[in-house]
Each structure stands twice: as structure tokens, then as C-alpha cells.
């Protein structure tokens, strides 16, 4: 809890400073694009929320070296932050310049994954399927799959970062789950990292939801996604009793959102996988459910619609995170709930995209 408290206080204060002096740096840090297909804010807002989160994590690293056993916790925690640096910087530079392409950010995240594999030996070594586990034993193949998996999860968190509080709350739920499972198997490193991430994200979340004073940005999304992926890999690798399907179910919402988006773009539309569009599930909920609840184009109503969208996706994510947390060592149950989540997602998407939203989702004015 000490790391959570330190991370929360630092993140809260650093984020407050960014907001307080936004007039000084808004020409660099604010998101001035109000009309893009994935833009739903009514006024320019700083999109460098990842800065406060990253500085809070650095503060926790210093505290670990000062207050705790640096060899057992401080040093590997520091190496994890070092590994995350390329992914964070690529996203953060994009937040400032808008000139870092998706491919360049993906490559930077892959570099981070390679660093983690080298510095922490963080590799996917099993997926609890015998013949595939034999293939993963081959160093090159296992390393290649690890790099693509880490980059994929980091990109997936960035994809769901569309509305106030969406990616940040979903990520906090996942880190709480990681903290619980790592406590069950007595893994102090993952507990420390998970609590630090919860505190750092919470310090940002307070300013982001519901008022939207600051956005997470690509830097924050890639940082959170990278740490989620690496914690999942390390937890499974270091603790044989944890099923390899636990992180799959825990992360299934952003993962399947990404895979479904690739399918929708490449197969159905014939456009590049990284092509932006406005038909993600969270976008459809905003456009086809929230506009009826709060229909005015006034800034305060647009802000309210934005914030009212996120709780739907929090609940959807929780329907994967909760069973993953309960059945973290039961492969059969994890597989069943993974399948059920995919069916639920596709059903919801199919209903909403055809203007047949379930009545329980519709809020009356």
C-alpha cells in the first residue's frame, strides 16, 4: 500500500500542475483537433496525462531504493521502467508533435519488449497447450511471439482510450486483479508494480473523469499497456500455478477490440489496419445510445455524453476481469469465460450497429 500511496500523491500533484499551467504549454500539449472521427471533446485539452503517471512511477522507484530492499524489488522495478521508456517516449513525442506514425510507435514498443526480455528475462514460455508450449521452448519463436504480444497489448490499450475514464478505469481493474493473483502466489514484484500502477493511474483518473481536464495520450496508453503485458508475462512465467489463460481473459476486452477492429478494417472495408474509424464499440455506444440521453450540442452536454459512455465499457471489461480473477488457476473455466465474452461482445456490437440496442442499455431522458 505504500507504493500505491506514493504513486497516487505524485501522480495527482504532477497532473494538477500540468492542468494548472496548461495555458503556458497548450500550444504544444493540447489536442486541438475537435472534428476527427475519434474526437469527442468540445474544447482543446492537454493530452499528456502519461507524464504524471510516468513521473509517479519514477518516484516509486526512488522510494523503493530508499525504503525497501533494493536488490529484491527496487532493481527489477527500475529495470522494468527502463524497458518501458522507448514505448512511452514514442507515444509522448506523438502527443507533442503528432508526427510519430503508428508503425514507429509499434516498433518502439517492440524495442521495449526486447529490452524487458533481455533485462528481466520476461518471455512467454507457455500457453498451457502442450504442442504449442514445445514450440515456445524454441528461443527465437518464443521471443518473437513475446515481442508481438507485448506490442499488441500496448496498442490495444491505446485503441480503447477514447472517452473520459475509459482506458484508465479498465486498466486499474486489471492491475487490481494482477495484485490479487500475485498476492495469492506470493510474488512481491508484481504486487509492487500493480499497486504502483493503480496509484499512478488513480491520480490521473480524478482529473480525467468526469470533467476531462486532461487526456491520457498515446504516451500514457502505451506505458500502461506495456506494463500490463509485462506484469502478465512475468506472473505466468514465475508462477507455474497461474494459468497462462488468466491474462488472456483479463485482457480480452482490449485484445478482442483490437482484433475485431483489424478484421473490420482489413476484411470488411479493405483499408489498412491502422486506419482510424468511428465504429469501435465504445464509439457506437456514444453515438447511438448517449445522444438520445443527452442530445444537445452544447459543450456541457457533449462532456456529459462523453463521460456517460465509459461506465458501459467498465462493466463489459469487469465481466472478463472478475472471472479471470476468480478462476486464475483453472484453465477450463478461463477458456469458457473467454468464449462467452467474445460471444457477448459480438452480440452487443451486432445489436448496436443495427440500431437494435438492448433496452436495458438505453437511458431515458
N, C-alpha and C positions, 0 to 999 in steps of 0.2 A: 504493500500500500504506500510505502514511502516513495517509490518511483512514480506511482500514479499521481501522488500529491505534488511532487516536484514538477512533473511534466505538465500537469494541469495549470499550476500557477504561472509557470514560464510561458506556456502557450497562450494563456488568457491575456497576459500582460503584453507580450510581443504583438499579438494580433490587435489588441487595443491600440498600441502605438501606431501600427500600420493604418488603422482606420482613422485615428485622431489626426494624423498628418497626411491624410490622403490627398489633400489639396496641393501639397508640395510635389508629390510624385505621380499624381493621377495621369499626367500626360504619358507616362511610361507604363504604369501598372494597371490602369483601369481598362475594363473591357468596354470599348466604345461602340462595338458592333451590336446594335439593338434589333437588327432585322434579319439575321441569319436564320437558317432553318432550324437550328438548335439553340436559338437565343430566346429567352423568355423573361428577361428582366426589363424593367421600364426606364432605368437610368444607368449611367456608367458606374460600375462598381469595381473596386480593386480585385484582381483575380490572382493574388499572391498569398492566399491562405496557407500554402505549403511552407512559406518562410517561417511563420511562427511555430508550426509543427516541427520543422527540422531543427530550429534553434532550441526548442524544448528538449528534443531527443539528445542534442549535444550537451545540454545542461545536465541531463540524467547521466550521461556518460561520465562527466566530470565528477558528479556526486558519487557514482559507483567506485571510482578510483580513490576518492577521499574517505568514504564512509564504509565501504564493503571490501570483501576480498577481491582485489583487482584481478588476480590470476583466474579465479573461477568464474567471475561474472563480468567484471569491468573490461577485461581484454577481449573476450569473444563478442561482447556487446559493441565495443569500439570497432572491431573488425567488420561487424555487420553494417554499422553506419558507413564505414569506408566503402564497403561493397555497394551500398545504396547510392553513393554520391553521383556516379555517371547518370543513372536513371533520373534522379532528382534534378540535376543540373540541366539535362536536356529538356525536361518539362518546364523548368523555371525560366530558362532562356527563351523558350517558346512563349511563355506568359508575358515576357517583357518585349520581345521583338516580333512575334508572330511569323518568324521566318525559319523555324525548325520543322521540317516535314515529318509526317507520321513515320516514314521509313527510318529517318535519322533517329527519332525518339525510340523506335523499336530496336535499332542497333545498339543504342546507348544502354537500353535495359538488358539486352543480351550480354553486353560487356559487364554490367553489374552482376548478372548471373554467373558469368565465368569467374569473376573475382570472388564471389561467395563460394563457388566450388573449390577454388584454389586456397582461399584463406580459412574457410570453415569446413571444407570437405562436404559442403551441402549439395548432395546429389540424390536424385530419385533412384532408389535401389530396389524397390519392389512396388507392385500394384496388386499383390495377392492373387495373381493368376500365374500358375506355375511356368508355363512355357514363355510367357512374356517376361517373367522375372528372370528367367535364364538369359533372355536377350539383353535385359538391363544390366546383367553382370558384365557385359562387354563394355569396357571403359568408354570407348568413343560413342557408342549408341546411347548408353546411359547419360553421358554428358550432353549429347545433342538434344535428347528429349527433355532433360532438365532445363537447358537454356530456353527452349521454345515454350516450355510450360510456364516458367517464371515470367518471360516476356508477355505471354498470353494473359496471365492473371493481372499483371500490372496494367496492360491495355484494357482489360475488362473493367477494372475499377474506373478507369478514365471514361469509358463508354457510359457507365451508369451515372456519371457525375453530371446530371442535367438540371437538377432542381435543388432549391434550398434544403439542406439537411439530408439529401438522399444518400449519396455515397458515404458521407461521414457517419451517419447513424448505422447504415448497413455494415460498415467496416467495424464500428465499435461493437456491434453484436457479435461479429466474427472473432474479434480479439478477446471478448469476454469468454466465448466458447473455448478458444485456444488456452486461455488462462485456466479455465476449469479442468480441461483434459490434462494439461501439463501438471496441474496440482495432483490429479489422480495418479499420475505416473511418476511424480516427484522429479520434475525437470525444471530446476530453478532458472535456467537461462531463458526458456520460453515464457515462464511466468513473469520474469522481469521485463522482457521485451513487450509482452502482451499488455501488462499493466501500464508501462510507459506509453505505449501507443494509445491506449484508452484515454489516459490523462491528457496527452497532447491533442488528440482529436476532439475531446470534450471541450478543451479550452478554445478551440476554433469554432466548434458547433454552436456554442452560446451566442456568438456574434453572427453566425451564418443563418441560423434558424430561430424564428421565422422571418426576421426582418431583412435578411440578405444584405448585411452591411459589407460583407466580403465573401469572395468565392474561393473554393479550394484551389482551382487552377490545375493545369497539367502537372506542374511540379509536385503539388500535394497528392494528386491522384496516383501518379507513378510511384512516389515514395511509399504511400500506404499499400498499394498493390504489390510492390516488390517485397515489403516486409511481411505482408500476409503470406505470400508464396514461400518465402524463405523459412518462416516460422513453421509452416505446414510441412515443408520438406524435412526440416531438422527434427521436428517432433516425431514424424513417422520413422525416420532413419535411426534415431537414437533410442526409440522405444518400440520394440517388436510387438508389444501387446496392443498398440494402437493400429487399427485397421487402416490400410492405405486408402480406403474409400471414405474415411472420415473427412479429410479435407475436400474431397471431390463433392460430397453432399453439402458440406458447409459453404463452399464457394459456388455452388451450382447456379445460383441466380445470375451473378455477373458472367460466369463462364458460358451458360447457355444463351444469355442475351447476346454475347459476342458471336457465338457460333450461329445463332439464328439470324443475326444481322448479316454475317458473311453469306449465308445461304440466300437470304432475301436479296442481297445486292448482286452477288455474282450469278446466281442461278435464275432468279425471277426477273431481275432488272437488267442483267448483263453489264453492270458497271463495276469499277474497281471496288475491292472490299473496303478500302478506306474512304470511299466517297461518302460525304455527310448526307444524311437524310433526316426527315422529320417523322419517321414512323417506328421509332422504338416504342416498346410497351409503355414506358413512362411518359413519352410524348403523346401517345394516343389517350392515355388517362387524362392528361392535362387538356387536350383539345376536345375530347368527346364526352368527358364527364364533368370537369371543373368549369367549363364555360357555361354550362347550364346552371351550376350552383351560384357562380358569380360572373355575370355576363358582361358587365361594363368594361370599357377600355380604359377607365381611369387608372392611374398608377397604383393607387391603394388596392384596387380590385385585382389588377394583374399580379401584384405581390401576394395577395391572399390566395389566388388560384395557384400560383407557383408553390407556395408552402403547403397548401392542402393536398397537393399531388403526392408528396413524399410518403405520408403515412400508409398509403395503399401499398407501396413497394416495401416499406419496412415490414409490414405484415407478411407480404409474399416471401421476403427473404427469411423471416423468422420461421416460416413453415418448412424451411430446409435446415436452418441453423439449429433449431430446437431438437428435431430428431437426430441430427448429427451429433449433438452434444450428449443426448441420452444414450445413443447406441454406438458410441465411438469405438467400441471393440467388437462389434457384431457385424460382420461383412454382409450377411444375408439381409438384415434389416436396413442397412445403409443402401444396398442395391435396390431394395424395394422402394424406399422413400425417394431415391434418386429418380427412378422411373415415374413414380407418382408426381413428383414435382414437374418433370418435363411435360407430362400429360396435362397437368393443371395450367402450366404456362401457355402451352399451345392452345388449349381450350379458351382461356381468357383472351389471348391475342385474337383468335378467330372471332370470338363474340364481339369484342370491342371494335375491331377493324371493319366489321359489317354493321355497325350501328345497332348491335343487339346486346348491349352491355347488361349483365345481370342486374336485376333491380336493387339488390342489396348494396351495390356499389354506387348507386345514384343518390346524390344528396339533394333534397328538395330545398328550394329557396325559402 
